[in-house]
Each structure stands twice: as C-alpha cells, then as structure tokens.
Amino acid sequence: MHDANGHPLRVGDKVLIPCEITDLSGPGCEDYCNVGLRTTLGRRPDGRLESFSVVNTAQLVKVSGHGVSLDL
C-alpha cells in the first residue's frame, strides 16, 4: 500500500487527508462544531471523491483557505 505520492504506508503512520469542508453542522459548542468533508484527491483507479460526515472541528488542522495556502 502506498500514499498518493507513492510512499509505502505502514500501520502507525500518521497521514493527512486533503479534504474540503462541505458543511458546518451544529449545535456543537461555542468554538467547535461537526463538519462534512469531501476529499480533494480522487481515489485510484476511478478518481472518485469520498465524503466524510460528523468530524468535529477540534480534530482538524487548517492547511489552506482564507489566510493559509498549501496548494493540495
């Protein structure tokens, strides 16, 4: 098994999954809420994008968007 760049993956490796936030869900608390996500890298071999839901924003690290750019 390899990542999108061809690097081998093993159990215990830490990875980033490039995603775009598709919705912000409440109620959550004052600073955090749940979000829906869609991957920005298509799976192989068909290029299909995957969706995730109910991930809490406290579990995310912003890597691009307003004020931040990583170009993934």
MOPAC internal coordinates of N, CA, C and O (Angstrom, degrees):
PM7 1SCF
backbone

  N    0.0000 0     0.00 0     0.00 0    0    0    0
  C    1.4475 1     0.00 0     0.00 0    1    0    0
  C    1.5219 1   109.78 1     0.00 0    2    1    0
  O    1.2310 1   121.45 1   -38.86 1    3    2    1
  N    1.3305 1   114.84 1   141.14 1    3    2    1
  C    1.4610 1   121.40 1  -177.31 1    5    3    2
  C    1.5213 1   110.19 1  -134.29 1    6    5    3
  O    1.2310 1   120.79 1   -19.99 1    7    6    5
  N    1.3379 1   116.10 1   160.01 1    7    6    5
  C    1.4602 1   120.39 1   173.80 1    9    7    6
  C    1.5290 1   109.40 1   -83.92 1   10    9    7
  O    1.2310 1   120.06 1     3.90 1   11   10    9
  N    1.3274 1   117.50 1  -176.10 1   11   10    9
  C    1.4677 1   122.46 1  -177.93 1   13   11   10
  C    1.5233 1   112.69 1   -62.28 1   14   13   11
  O    1.2310 1   120.14 1   158.85 1   15   14   13
  N    1.3386 1   117.34 1   -21.15 1   15   14   13
  C    1.4645 1   121.22 1   179.70 1   17   15   14
  C    1.5228 1   112.47 1   -99.59 1   18   17   15
  O    1.2310 1   119.97 1  -172.86 1   19   18   17
  N    1.3370 1   117.66 1     7.14 1   19   18   17
  C    1.4595 1   121.19 1   177.25 1   21   19   18
  C    1.5135 1   114.80 1    87.18 1   22   21   19
  O    1.2310 1   119.31 1  -172.68 1   23   22   21
  N    1.3387 1   118.92 1     7.32 1   23   22   21
  C    1.4581 1   121.76 1   179.34 1   25   23   22
  C    1.5292 1   110.05 1   -81.07 1   26   25   23
  O    1.2310 1   119.67 1   -44.69 1   27   26   25
  N    1.3473 1   118.23 1   135.31 1   27   26   25
  C    1.4649 1   120.33 1   179.04 1   29   27   26
  C    1.5300 1   111.58 1   -61.87 1   30   29   27
  O    1.2310 1   120.72 1   -35.69 1   31   30   29
  N    1.3319 1   116.23 1   144.31 1   31   30   29
  C    1.4632 1   122.44 1   177.91 1   33   31   30
  C    1.5222 1   109.88 1  -114.92 1   34   33   31
  O    1.2310 1   121.29 1   -37.81 1   35   34   33
  N    1.3503 1   115.14 1   142.19 1   35   34   33
  C    1.4557 1   121.60 1   176.86 1   37   35   34
  C    1.5263 1   109.02 1  -132.08 1   38   37   35
  O    1.2310 1   120.90 1   -22.38 1   39   38   37
  N    1.3144 1   115.88 1   157.62 1   39   38   37
  C    1.4621 1   120.92 1   175.73 1   41   39   38
  C    1.5205 1   108.71 1   -56.63 1   42   41   39
  O    1.2310 1   120.11 1   -47.26 1   43   42   41
  N    1.3024 1   117.40 1   132.74 1   43   42   41
  C    1.4584 1   122.72 1  -179.18 1   45   43   42
  C    1.5144 1   114.34 1    98.84 1   46   45   43
  O    1.2310 1   119.80 1   166.14 1   47   46   45
  N    1.3561 1   117.99 1   -13.86 1   47   46   45
  C    1.4625 1   120.44 1   176.13 1   49   47   46
  C    1.5265 1   109.17 1   -65.47 1   50   49   47
  O    1.2310 1   120.19 1   -34.33 1   51   50   49
  N    1.3121 1   117.24 1   145.67 1   51   50   49
  C    1.4621 1   122.81 1   174.93 1   53   51   50
  C    1.5210 1   107.42 1  -100.55 1   54   53   51
  O    1.2310 1   120.39 1   -44.81 1   55   54   53
  N    1.3297 1   116.87 1   135.19 1   55   54   53
  C    1.4585 1   121.91 1  -175.16 1   57   55   54
  C    1.5301 1   111.00 1  -133.98 1   58   57   55
  O    1.2310 1   120.54 1   -18.50 1   59   58   57
  N    1.3082 1   116.58 1   161.50 1   59   58   57
  C    1.4650 1   123.64 1   170.03 1   61   59   58
  C    1.5224 1   107.17 1  -109.42 1   62   61   59
  O    1.2310 1   120.57 1   -39.23 1   63   62   61
  N    1.3208 1   116.51 1   140.77 1   63   62   61
  C    1.4564 1   121.63 1   176.01 1   65   63   62
  C    1.5218 1   106.88 1  -113.40 1   66   65   63
  O    1.2310 1   119.33 1   -74.94 1   67   66   65
  N    1.3449 1   118.88 1   105.06 1   67   66   65
  C    1.4600 1   120.20 1  -179.82 1   69   67   66
  C    1.5290 1   110.67 1   -62.62 1   70   69   67
  O    1.2310 1   121.11 1   -61.24 1   71   70   69
  N    1.3310 1   115.49 1   118.76 1   71   70   69
  C    1.4673 1   122.20 1  -177.96 1   73   71   70
  C    1.5169 1   109.88 1  -138.53 1   74   73   71
  O    1.2310 1   122.11 1   -18.20 1   75   74   73
  N    1.3091 1   113.57 1   161.80 1   75   74   73
  C    1.4585 1   121.89 1   174.50 1   77   75   74
  C    1.5277 1   107.44 1  -117.97 1   78   77   75
  O    1.2310 1   120.11 1   -44.52 1   79   78   77
  N    1.3223 1   117.39 1   135.48 1   79   78   77
  C    1.4571 1   120.95 1   177.34 1   81   79   78
  C    1.5187 1   108.25 1   -71.07 1   82   81   79
  O    1.2310 1   120.70 1   -52.63 1   83   82   81
  N    1.3342 1   116.27 1   127.37 1   83   82   81
  C    1.4618 1   121.50 1  -178.96 1   85   83   82
  C    1.5202 1   112.31 1  -103.26 1   86   85   83
  O    1.2310 1   120.18 1   156.14 1   87   86   85
  N    1.3356 1   117.26 1   -23.86 1   87   86   85
  C    1.4607 1   119.61 1   176.25 1   89   87   86
  C    1.5194 1   110.39 1  -162.22 1   90   89   87
  O    1.2310 1   121.23 1   -27.43 1   91   90   89
  N    1.3321 1   115.26 1   152.57 1   91   90   89
  C    1.4620 1   122.68 1   175.04 1   93   91   90
  C    1.5210 1   106.48 1  -109.12 1   94   93   91
  O    1.2310 1   120.40 1   -55.71 1   95   94   93
  N    1.3339 1   116.84 1   124.29 1   95   94   93
  C    1.4570 1   121.37 1  -177.16 1   97   95   94
  C    1.5078 1   110.71 1  -111.45 1   98   97   95
  O    1.2310 1   119.70 1   -38.59 1   99   98   97
  N    1.2850 1   118.18 1   141.41 1   99   98   97
  C    1.4509 1   122.11 1   176.49 1  101   99   98
  C    1.4988 1   110.42 1  -102.40 1  102  101   99
  O    1.2310 1   119.36 1     4.46 1  103  102  101
  N    1.3013 1   118.83 1  -175.54 1  103  102  101
  C    1.4489 1   122.52 1    -1.96 1  105  103  102
  C    1.5264 1   113.39 1   -81.76 1  106  105  103
  O    1.2310 1   118.13 1   139.87 1  107  106  105
  N    1.3240 1   121.17 1   -40.13 1  107  106  105
  C    1.4545 1   120.32 1  -177.10 1  109  107  106
  C    1.5168 1   110.75 1    63.74 1  110  109  107
  O    1.2310 1   120.60 1    29.42 1  111  110  109
  N    1.3207 1   116.46 1  -150.58 1  111  110  109
  C    1.4571 1   120.79 1   176.15 1  113  111  110
  C    1.5222 1   108.40 1  -124.53 1  114  113  111
  O    1.2310 1   119.87 1     8.88 1  115  114  113
  N    1.3058 1   117.85 1  -171.12 1  115  114  113
  C    1.4623 1   121.47 1  -174.00 1  117  115  114
  C    1.5257 1   113.17 1   -58.90 1  118  117  115
  O    1.2310 1   119.64 1   139.76 1  119  118  117
  N    1.3386 1   118.30 1   -40.24 1  119  118  117
  C    1.4639 1   121.31 1  -174.02 1  121  119  118
  C    1.5266 1   114.90 1  -103.54 1  122  121  119
  O    1.2310 1   119.66 1   163.76 1  123  122  121
  N    1.3256 1   118.26 1   -16.24 1  123  122  121
  C    1.4696 1   121.22 1  -174.21 1  125  123  122
  C    1.5220 1   110.17 1  -134.57 1  126  125  123
  O    1.2310 1   120.94 1   -28.84 1  127  126  125
  N    1.3347 1   115.81 1   151.16 1  127  126  125
  C    1.4611 1   120.63 1   174.78 1  129  127  126
  C    1.5229 1   107.88 1  -150.54 1  130  129  127
  O    1.2310 1   120.44 1    -1.74 1  131  130  129
  N    1.3180 1   116.77 1   178.26 1  131  130  129
  C    1.4576 1   120.84 1   176.46 1  133  131  130
  C    1.5239 1   109.24 1   -90.15 1  134  133  131
  O    1.2310 1   121.00 1   -28.27 1  135  134  133
  N    1.3387 1   115.69 1   151.73 1  135  134  133
  C    1.4591 1   120.99 1  -179.37 1  137  135  134
  C    1.5194 1   110.36 1  -134.39 1  138  137  135
  O    1.2310 1   121.27 1   -21.00 1  139  138  137
  N    1.3239 1   115.17 1   159.00 1  139  138  137
  C    1.4571 1   122.71 1   168.36 1  141  139  138
  C    1.5204 1   107.81 1  -102.06 1  142  141  139
  O    1.2310 1   120.42 1   -34.97 1  143  142  141
  N    1.3276 1   116.80 1   145.03 1  143  142  141
  C    1.4651 1   121.81 1  -177.36 1  145  143  142
  C    1.5229 1   110.87 1  -131.33 1  146  145  143
  O    1.2310 1   120.56 1   -29.58 1  147  146  145
  N    1.3387 1   116.53 1   150.42 1  147  146  145
  C    1.4598 1   122.51 1   171.61 1  149  147  146
  C    1.5215 1   107.22 1  -129.86 1  150  149  147
  O    1.2310 1   120.53 1   -48.50 1  151  150  149
  N    1.3285 1   116.58 1   131.50 1  151  150  149
  C    1.4588 1   120.14 1   179.76 1  153  151  150
  C    1.5240 1   110.01 1   -63.39 1  154  153  151
  O    1.2310 1   120.52 1   -29.34 1  155  154  153
  N    1.3231 1   116.62 1   150.66 1  155  154  153
  C    1.4655 1   120.89 1   177.66 1  157  155  154
  C    1.5211 1   111.96 1  -104.01 1  158  157  155
  O    1.2310 1   120.03 1   169.01 1  159  158  157
  N    1.3127 1   117.55 1   -10.99 1  159  158  157
  C    1.4681 1   122.03 1   173.19 1  161  159  158
  C    1.5214 1   107.25 1  -105.05 1  162  161  159
  O    1.2310 1   119.85 1   -54.71 1  163  162  161
  N    1.3199 1   117.89 1   125.29 1  163  162  161
  C    1.4574 1   121.49 1   179.38 1  165  163  162
  C    1.5175 1   111.30 1   -73.56 1  166  165  163
  O    1.2310 1   121.29 1   -32.36 1  167  166  165
  N    1.3364 1   115.13 1   147.64 1  167  166  165
  C    1.4622 1   119.24 1   178.15 1  169  167  166
  C    1.5240 1   109.57 1   -72.37 1  170  169  167
  O    1.2310 1   121.28 1   -16.36 1  171  170  169
  N    1.3167 1   115.15 1   163.64 1  171  170  169
  C    1.4637 1   120.03 1   178.36 1  173  171  170
  C    1.5143 1   108.55 1  -108.34 1  174  173  171
  O    1.2310 1   118.77 1   -40.05 1  175  174  173
  N    1.2977 1   119.95 1   139.95 1  175  174  173
  C    1.4640 1   127.48 1    14.10 1  177  175  174
  C    1.5288 1   114.81 1   -97.43 1  178  177  175
  O    1.2310 1   119.18 1   173.89 1  179  178  177
  N    1.3513 1   119.17 1    -6.11 1  179  178  177
  C    1.4660 1   119.53 1  -169.22 1  181  179  178
  C    1.5294 1   115.37 1   -95.74 1  182  181  179
  O    1.2310 1   119.11 1   173.68 1  183  182  181
  N    1.3389 1   119.30 1    -6.32 1  183  182  181
  C    1.4603 1   122.01 1   177.44 1  185  183  182
  C    1.5166 1   114.94 1    76.31 1  186  185  183
  O    1.2310 1   120.07 1  -173.25 1  187  186  185
  N    1.3288 1   117.46 1     6.75 1  187  186  185
  C    1.4658 1   120.92 1  -178.19 1  189  187  186
  C    1.5264 1   111.20 1   -64.93 1  190  189  187
  O    1.2310 1   120.73 1   -40.20 1  191  190  189
  N    1.3340 1   116.21 1   139.80 1  191  190  189
  C    1.4605 1   122.23 1   175.61 1  193  191  190
  C    1.5176 1   109.18 1   -89.85 1  194  193  191
  O    1.2310 1   119.96 1   -36.09 1  195  194  193
  N    1.3210 1   117.67 1   143.91 1  195  194  193
  C    1.4569 1   123.12 1  -179.55 1  197  195  194
  C    1.5185 1   109.91 1  -104.73 1  198  197  195
  O    1.2310 1   120.33 1   -25.26 1  199  198  197
  N    1.3230 1   116.98 1   154.74 1  199  198  197
  C    1.4601 1   122.18 1   177.71 1  201  199  198
  C    1.5212 1   110.41 1  -119.55 1  202  201  199
  O    1.2310 1   120.93 1   -34.54 1  203  202  201
  N    1.3303 1   115.82 1   145.46 1  203  202  201
  C    1.4588 1   123.77 1   175.15 1  205  203  202
  C    1.5258 1   106.36 1  -123.14 1  206  205  203
  O    1.2310 1   120.37 1   -27.61 1  207  206  205
  N    1.3107 1   116.89 1   152.39 1  207  206  205
  C    1.4575 1   119.18 1   173.97 1  209  207  206
  C    1.5205 1   109.85 1  -138.37 1  210  209  207
  O    1.2310 1   121.26 1   -20.04 1  211  210  209
  N    1.3159 1   115.20 1   159.96 1  211  210  209
  C    1.4566 1   124.11 1   177.43 1  213  211  210
  C    1.5307 1   111.72 1    57.84 1  214  213  211
  O    1.2310 1   120.97 1  -127.59 1  215  214  213
  N    1.3202 1   115.75 1    52.41 1  215  214  213
  C    1.4597 1   122.61 1   168.91 1  217  215  214
  C    1.5229 1   105.74 1  -104.78 1  218  217  215
  O    1.2310 1   119.95 1   -50.99 1  219  218  217
  N    1.3187 1   117.70 1   129.01 1  219  218  217
  C    1.4566 1   121.10 1  -177.67 1  221  219  218
  C    1.5172 1   109.62 1   -78.53 1  222  221  219
  O    1.2310 1   120.27 1   -40.77 1  223  222  221
  N    1.3335 1   117.09 1   139.23 1  223  222  221
  C    1.4608 1   120.63 1  -177.82 1  225  223  222
  C    1.5278 1   112.93 1   -62.29 1  226  225  223
  O    1.2310 1   119.57 1   159.46 1  227  226  225
  N    1.3251 1   118.43 1   -20.54 1  227  226  225
  C    1.4692 1   120.87 1   176.30 1  229  227  226
  C    1.5291 1   111.63 1   -67.35 1  230  229  227
  O    1.2310 1   120.25 1   166.46 1  231  230  229
  N    1.3485 1   117.12 1   -13.54 1  231  230  229
  C    1.4568 1   122.18 1  -179.67 1  233  231  230
  C    1.5291 1   112.00 1   -98.49 1  234  233  231
  O    1.2310 1   119.87 1  -176.35 1  235  234  233
  N    1.3271 1   117.85 1     3.65 1  235  234  233
  C    1.4618 1   122.27 1  -176.19 1  237  235  234
  C    1.5162 1   111.38 1  -110.20 1  238  237  235
  O    1.2310 1   121.11 1   -26.03 1  239  238  237
  N    1.3415 1   115.48 1   153.97 1  239  238  237
  C    1.4615 1   122.73 1   173.04 1  241  239  238
  C    1.5214 1   106.35 1  -125.89 1  242  241  239
  O    1.2310 1   120.15 1   -60.02 1  243  242  241
  N    1.3200 1   117.32 1   119.98 1  243  242  241
  C    1.4647 1   121.46 1  -178.59 1  245  243  242
  C    1.5202 1   109.90 1   -69.43 1  246  245  243
  O    1.2310 1   120.75 1   -52.63 1  247  246  245
  N    1.3556 1   116.17 1   127.37 1  247  246  245
  C    1.4633 1   120.26 1   178.96 1  249  247  246
  C    1.5216 1   112.41 1  -118.86 1  250  249  247
  O    1.2310 1   119.64 1   167.49 1  251  250  249
  N    1.3320 1   118.28 1   -12.51 1  251  250  249
  C    1.4625 1   120.18 1   175.11 1  253  251  250
  C    1.5129 1   109.38 1  -158.02 1  254  253  251
  O    1.2310 1   121.08 1   -13.71 1  255  254  253
  N    1.3152 1   115.54 1   166.29 1  255  254  253
  C    1.4607 1   121.87 1  -177.97 1  257  255  254
  C    1.5074 1   108.64 1   124.92 1  258  257  255
  O    1.2310 1   120.40 1    19.42 1  259  258  257
  N    1.3167 1   116.83 1  -160.58 1  259  258  257
  C    1.4605 1   120.98 1  -178.28 1  261  259  258
  C    1.5254 1   111.17 1   -55.89 1  262  261  259
  O    1.2310 1   120.53 1   -64.02 1  263  262  261
  N    1.3236 1   116.60 1   115.98 1  263  262  261
  C    1.4675 1   122.22 1   176.70 1  265  263  262
  C    1.5195 1   114.67 1    86.85 1  266  265  263
  O    1.2310 1   119.20 1   171.61 1  267  266  265
  N    1.3553 1   119.12 1    -8.39 1  267  266  265
  C    1.4649 1   121.87 1  -177.72 1  269  267  266
  C    1.5240 1   107.98 1  -139.76 1  270  269  267
  O    1.2310 1   119.96 1   -45.48 1  271  270  269
  N    1.3547 1   117.69 1   134.52 1  271  270  269
  C    1.4568 1   120.00 1   178.35 1  273  271  270
  C    1.5175 1   110.89 1  -140.73 1  274  273  271
  O    1.2310 1   120.82 1   -53.67 1  275  274  273
  N    1.3402 1   116.03 1   126.33 1  275  274  273
  C    1.4611 1   122.17 1   175.49 1  277  275  274
  C    1.5160 1   110.46 1  -117.42 1  278  277  275
  O    1.2310 1   119.89 1   166.19 1  279  278  277
  N    1.3287 1   117.81 1   -13.81 1  279  278  277
  C    1.4692 1   125.01 1   179.03 1  281  279  278
  C    1.5201 1   113.18 1    57.48 1  282  281  279
  O    1.2310 1   119.99 1  -131.50 1  283  282  281
  N    1.3233 1   117.62 1    48.50 1  283  282  281
  C    1.4627 1   121.54 1   174.97 1  285  283  282
  C    1.5000 1   110.11 1   -87.30 1  286  285  283
  O    1.2310 1   120.10 1   180.00 1  287  286  285

